[in-house]
Amino acid sequence: MTHTIILIIAGVLLIPGIIMSIIPAIPGMLYMIVIALLYGFYDHFTVMTLIDLAILGAVAAIAMIIDTVSGMIGAKWGGAHWSSLISGLAGLILGSAFIPVPIIGSLVGMFFGVLASEWYRTRNVSQAHRAATGSLLGSLAGAGVKIVASVLFLILFVVFAIY
């Protein structure tokens, strides 16, 4: 009975990880790995084995890597120069600081960081807009992958913990 209660608590504690995965730069997947690891220690890795934990870790790692590079890949796909990627990262940080609305501030900041850098570099508004739009679309795609991966993580956790 206690095992079931702890499993339910761990499952409920994973739900904020899904919510955190929606917000850029918040380590929702890392949080979920810590919860799974704590559950594994509680379980002495009998029901949830180290192999299960490694699979969960791989899901989390792949999601974090895709989320990290997706904006840059999108910007490069849109024709951005590497220097504009750095400006986009700086814009993401500044946007998060000045527009404290999760997701919106970081995406707006990144978009305008790439846009300004590309416009300054090329003096071509169309090229700058294409690169900035690419970074925005790439970031949104990466966030989507991270959200899907966090839901998959929760499902796999429950399956691994039950069987």
ZADO-1210 file (C-alpha; in nm, 4 decimals, padded with zeros to 6 digits):
<atoms>
<atom x="00.0000" y="00.0000" z="00.0000" code="MET" pos="1"/>
<atom x="00.2806" y="00.2426" z="00.0853" code="THR" pos="2"/>
<atom x="00.4459" y="00.1692" z="-00.2471" code="HIS" pos="3"/>
<atom x="00.1264" y="00.2707" z="-00.4300" code="THR" pos="4"/>
<atom x="00.1004" y="00.5944" z="-00.2307" code="ILE" pos="5"/>
<atom x="00.4644" y="00.6834" z="-00.3043" code="ILE" pos="6"/>
<atom x="00.4077" y="00.6051" z="-00.6737" code="LEU" pos="7"/>
<atom x="00.1045" y="00.8342" z="-00.6811" code="ILE" pos="8"/>
<atom x="00.2997" y="01.1099" z="-00.5047" code="ILE" pos="9"/>
<atom x="00.5890" y="01.0730" z="-00.7497" code="ALA" pos="10"/>
<atom x="00.3487" y="01.0823" z="-01.0442" code="GLY" pos="11"/>
<atom x="00.1830" y="01.3964" z="-00.9106" code="VAL" pos="12"/>
<atom x="00.5256" y="01.5533" z="-00.8514" code="LEU" pos="13"/>
<atom x="00.6111" y="01.4915" z="-01.2175" code="LEU" pos="14"/>
<atom x="00.3202" y="01.7043" z="-01.3398" code="ILE" pos="15"/>
<atom x="00.4935" y="02.0362" z="-01.2552" code="PRO" pos="16"/>
<atom x="00.7817" y="01.9121" z="-01.4714" code="GLY" pos="17"/>
<atom x="00.5476" y="01.9095" z="-01.7693" code="ILE" pos="18"/>
<atom x="00.4366" y="02.2618" z="-01.6852" code="ILE" pos="19"/>
<atom x="00.8001" y="02.3716" z="-01.6422" code="MET" pos="20"/>
<atom x="00.8802" y="02.2230" z="-01.9824" code="SER" pos="21"/>
<atom x="00.6538" y="02.4805" z="-02.1436" code="ILE" pos="22"/>
<atom x="00.8691" y="02.7675" z="-02.0149" code="ILE" pos="23"/>
<atom x="01.2045" y="02.8163" z="-02.1946" code="PRO" pos="24"/>
<atom x="01.5188" y="02.8004" z="-01.9812" code="ALA" pos="25"/>
<atom x="01.3397" y="02.6279" z="-01.6914" code="ILE" pos="26"/>
<atom x="01.4835" y="02.2811" z="-01.6304" code="PRO" pos="27"/>
<atom x="01.1564" y="02.0860" z="-01.6255" code="GLY" pos="28"/>
<atom x="01.3141" y="01.7698" z="-01.7653" code="MET" pos="29"/>
<atom x="01.5962" y="01.7849" z="-01.5108" code="LEU" pos="30"/>
<atom x="01.3376" y="01.8197" z="-01.2343" code="TYR" pos="31"/>
<atom x="01.1576" y="01.5117" z="-01.3688" code="MET" pos="32"/>
<atom x="01.4812" y="01.3099" z="-01.3725" code="ILE" pos="33"/>
<atom x="01.5436" y="01.4015" z="-01.0074" code="VAL" pos="34"/>
<atom x="01.1925" y="01.2846" z="-00.9102" code="ILE" pos="35"/>
<atom x="01.2439" y="00.9558" z="-01.0983" code="ALA" pos="36"/>
<atom x="01.5837" y="00.9101" z="-00.9358" code="LEU" pos="37"/>
<atom x="01.4423" y="00.9719" z="-00.5887" code="LEU" pos="38"/>
<atom x="01.1670" y="00.7200" z="-00.6595" code="TYR" pos="39"/>
<atom x="01.4315" y="00.4714" z="-00.7743" code="GLY" pos="40"/>
<atom x="01.6264" y="00.5172" z="-00.4514" code="PHE" pos="41"/>
<atom x="01.3081" y="00.4708" z="-00.2510" code="TYR" pos="42"/>
<atom x="01.2312" y="00.1564" z="-00.4517" code="ASP" pos="43"/>
<atom x="01.5957" y="00.0379" z="-00.4246" code="HIS" pos="44"/>
<atom x="01.5811" y="00.0075" z="-00.8037" code="PHE" pos="45"/>
<atom x="01.3787" y="-00.3118" z="-00.7832" code="THR" pos="46"/>
<atom x="01.0650" y="-00.2207" z="-00.9795" code="VAL" pos="47"/>
<atom x="01.2175" y="00.0759" z="-01.1599" code="MET" pos="48"/>
<atom x="01.5578" y="-00.0526" z="-01.2645" code="THR" pos="49"/>
<atom x="01.8670" y="00.1417" z="-01.3596" code="LEU" pos="50"/>
<atom x="01.7923" y="00.0542" z="-01.7230" code="ILE" pos="51"/>
<atom x="01.4491" y="00.2138" z="-01.6872" code="ASP" pos="52"/>
<atom x="01.6109" y="00.5204" z="-01.5353" code="LEU" pos="53"/>
<atom x="01.8629" y="00.5312" z="-01.8210" code="ALA" pos="54"/>
<atom x="01.5764" y="00.5258" z="-02.0730" code="ILE" pos="55"/>
<atom x="01.4070" y="00.8128" z="-01.8886" code="LEU" pos="56"/>
<atom x="01.7394" y="00.9956" z="-01.8816" code="GLY" pos="57"/>
<atom x="01.7803" y="00.9481" z="-02.2563" code="ALA" pos="58"/>
<atom x="01.4313" y="01.0878" z="-02.3219" code="VAL" pos="59"/>
<atom x="01.5126" y="01.3891" z="-02.1045" code="ALA" pos="60"/>
<atom x="01.8571" y="01.4430" z="-02.2582" code="ALA" pos="61"/>
<atom x="01.7294" y="01.4249" z="-02.6150" code="ILE" pos="62"/>
<atom x="01.4478" y="01.6682" z="-02.5331" code="ALA" pos="63"/>
<atom x="01.6858" y="01.9148" z="-02.3682" code="MET" pos="64"/>
<atom x="01.9321" y="01.8987" z="-02.6580" code="ILE" pos="65"/>
<atom x="01.6587" y="01.9504" z="-02.9173" code="ILE" pos="66"/>
<atom x="01.5114" y="02.2376" z="-02.7165" code="ASP" pos="67"/>
<atom x="01.8532" y="02.4006" z="-02.6818" code="THR" pos="68"/>
<atom x="01.9520" y="02.3865" z="-03.0473" code="VAL" pos="69"/>
<atom x="01.6124" y="02.4217" z="-03.2162" code="SER" pos="70"/>
<atom x="01.6104" y="02.8011" z="-03.2142" code="GLY" pos="71"/>
<atom x="01.9614" y="02.8112" z="-03.3564" code="MET" pos="72"/>
<atom x="01.8743" y="02.5553" z="-03.6229" code="ILE" pos="73"/>
<atom x="01.5649" y="02.7554" z="-03.7136" code="GLY" pos="74"/>
<atom x="01.7661" y="03.0754" z="-03.7371" code="ALA" pos="75"/>
<atom x="02.0298" y="02.9074" z="-03.9549" code="LYS" pos="76"/>
<atom x="01.7510" y="02.7638" z="-04.1698" code="TRP" pos="77"/>
<atom x="01.6234" y="03.1197" z="-04.2048" code="GLY" pos="78"/>
<atom x="01.9693" y="03.2299" z="-04.3182" code="GLY" pos="79"/>
<atom x="02.1035" y="03.3876" z="-03.9988" code="ALA" pos="80"/>
<atom x="02.4748" y="03.4397" z="-03.9459" code="HIS" pos="81"/>
<atom x="02.6351" y="03.2798" z="-03.6396" code="TRP" pos="82"/>
<atom x="02.6775" y="03.6206" z="-03.4766" code="SER" pos="83"/>
<atom x="02.3013" y="03.6665" z="-03.4952" code="SER" pos="84"/>
<atom x="02.2549" y="03.3454" z="-03.2986" code="LEU" pos="85"/>
<atom x="02.4528" y="03.4965" z="-03.0125" code="ILE" pos="86"/>
<atom x="02.2433" y="03.8121" z="-03.0358" code="SER" pos="87"/>
<atom x="01.9316" y="03.5956" z="-03.0277" code="GLY" pos="88"/>
<atom x="02.0533" y="03.4282" z="-02.7094" code="LEU" pos="89"/>
<atom x="02.1243" y="03.7676" z="-02.5539" code="ALA" pos="90"/>
<atom x="01.7791" y="03.8832" z="-02.6636" code="GLY" pos="91"/>
<atom x="01.6239" y="03.5738" z="-02.5090" code="LEU" pos="92"/>
<atom x="01.7842" y="03.6552" z="-02.1741" code="ILE" pos="93"/>
<atom x="01.6980" y="04.0254" z="-02.1911" code="LEU" pos="94"/>
<atom x="01.3455" y="03.9521" z="-02.3094" code="GLY" pos="95"/>
<atom x="01.2924" y="03.7194" z="-02.0154" code="SER" pos="96"/>
<atom x="01.4180" y="03.9892" z="-01.7796" code="ALA" pos="97"/>
<atom x="01.2187" y="04.2811" z="-01.9222" code="PHE" pos="98"/>
<atom x="00.9015" y="04.0959" z="-02.0192" code="ILE" pos="99"/>
<atom x="00.8414" y="03.8734" z="-01.7174" code="PRO" pos="100"/>
<atom x="00.5671" y="03.6724" z="-01.8880" code="VAL" pos="101"/>
<atom x="00.6970" y="03.3159" z="-01.9289" code="PRO" pos="102"/>
<atom x="00.7538" y="03.2111" z="-02.2885" code="ILE" pos="103"/>
<atom x="00.6486" y="03.5484" z="-02.4340" code="ILE" pos="104"/>
<atom x="00.9450" y="03.7475" z="-02.3004" code="GLY" pos="105"/>
<atom x="01.2053" y="03.4981" z="-02.4107" code="SER" pos="106"/>
<atom x="01.0560" y="03.4437" z="-02.7569" code="LEU" pos="107"/>
<atom x="01.0068" y="03.8162" z="-02.8218" code="VAL" pos="108"/>
<atom x="01.3582" y="03.8912" z="-02.6975" code="GLY" pos="109"/>
<atom x="01.5133" y="03.6201" z="-02.9124" code="MET" pos="110"/>
<atom x="01.3170" y="03.7278" z="-03.2201" code="PHE" pos="111"/>
<atom x="01.4237" y="04.0903" z="-03.1872" code="PHE" pos="112"/>
<atom x="01.7824" y="03.9923" z="-03.1005" code="GLY" pos="113"/>
<atom x="01.8171" y="03.7961" z="-03.4245" code="VAL" pos="114"/>
<atom x="01.6211" y="04.0576" z="-03.6197" code="LEU" pos="115"/>
<atom x="01.8392" y="04.3475" z="-03.5015" code="ALA" pos="116"/>
<atom x="02.1641" y="04.1595" z="-03.5513" code="SER" pos="117"/>
<atom x="02.0736" y="04.0429" z="-03.9018" code="GLU" pos="118"/>
<atom x="01.9476" y="04.3859" z="-04.0007" code="TRP" pos="119"/>
<atom x="02.2681" y="04.5458" z="-03.8698" code="TYR" pos="120"/>
<atom x="02.4819" y="04.2877" z="-04.0486" code="ARG" pos="121"/>
<atom x="02.3021" y="04.2822" z="-04.3869" code="THR" pos="122"/>
<atom x="02.0905" y="04.6019" z="-04.3950" code="ARG" pos="123"/>
<atom x="01.8278" y="04.3785" z="-04.5563" code="ASN" pos="124"/>
<atom x="01.4943" y="04.3846" z="-04.3722" code="VAL" pos="125"/>
<atom x="01.3610" y="04.0826" z="-04.5600" code="SER" pos="126"/>
<atom x="01.6655" y="03.8694" z="-04.4748" code="GLN" pos="127"/>
<atom x="01.6573" y="03.9832" z="-04.1123" code="ALA" pos="128"/>
<atom x="01.2864" y="03.9030" z="-04.0833" code="HIS" pos="129"/>
<atom x="01.3348" y="03.5592" z="-04.2419" code="ARG" pos="130"/>
<atom x="01.6167" y="03.4722" z="-03.9991" code="ALA" pos="131"/>
<atom x="01.4223" y="03.5985" z="-03.6963" code="ALA" pos="132"/>
<atom x="01.1104" y="03.4102" z="-03.8025" code="THR" pos="133"/>
<atom x="01.3197" y="03.0958" z="-03.8476" code="GLY" pos="134"/>
<atom x="01.4542" y="03.1280" z="-03.4945" code="SER" pos="135"/>
<atom x="01.1039" y="03.1797" z="-03.3587" code="LEU" pos="136"/>
<atom x="00.9614" y="02.8798" z="-03.5436" code="LEU" pos="137"/>
<atom x="01.2584" y="02.6652" z="-03.4441" code="GLY" pos="138"/>
<atom x="01.2169" y="02.7591" z="-03.0790" code="SER" pos="139"/>
<atom x="00.8456" y="02.6834" z="-03.0888" code="LEU" pos="140"/>
<atom x="00.9162" y="02.3457" z="-03.2485" code="ALA" pos="141"/>
<atom x="01.1775" y="02.2719" z="-02.9817" code="GLY" pos="142"/>
<atom x="00.9342" y="02.3662" z="-02.7076" code="ALA" pos="143"/>
<atom x="00.6761" y="02.1367" z="-02.8638" code="GLY" pos="144"/>
<atom x="00.9235" y="01.8494" z="-02.8663" code="VAL" pos="145"/>
<atom x="01.0112" y="01.9182" z="-02.5027" code="LYS" pos="146"/>
<atom x="00.6439" y="01.9160" z="-02.4000" code="ILE" pos="147"/>
<atom x="00.5770" y="01.5900" z="-02.5859" code="VAL" pos="148"/>
<atom x="00.8917" y="01.4384" z="-02.4330" code="ALA" pos="149"/>
<atom x="00.7861" y="01.5398" z="-02.0814" code="SER" pos="150"/>
<atom x="00.4453" y="01.3742" z="-02.1285" code="VAL" pos="151"/>
<atom x="00.6218" y="01.0655" z="-02.2680" code="LEU" pos="152"/>
<atom x="00.8520" y="01.0745" z="-01.9650" code="PHE" pos="153"/>
<atom x="00.5519" y="01.0699" z="-01.7297" code="LEU" pos="154"/>
<atom x="00.3891" y="00.7818" z="-01.9182" code="ILE" pos="155"/>
<atom x="00.7118" y="00.5797" z="-01.9237" code="LEU" pos="156"/>
<atom x="00.7697" y="00.6508" z="-01.5549" code="PHE" pos="157"/>
<atom x="00.4274" y="00.5125" z="-01.4645" code="VAL" pos="158"/>
<atom x="00.4757" y="00.2078" z="-01.6887" code="VAL" pos="159"/>
<atom x="00.8218" y="00.1376" z="-01.5473" code="PHE" pos="160"/>
<atom x="00.7078" y="00.1880" z="-01.1878" code="ALA" pos="161"/>
<atom x="00.4066" y="-00.0429" z="-01.2238" code="ILE" pos="162"/>
<atom x="00.5713" y="-00.3307" z="-01.4114" code="TYR" pos="163"/>
</atoms>
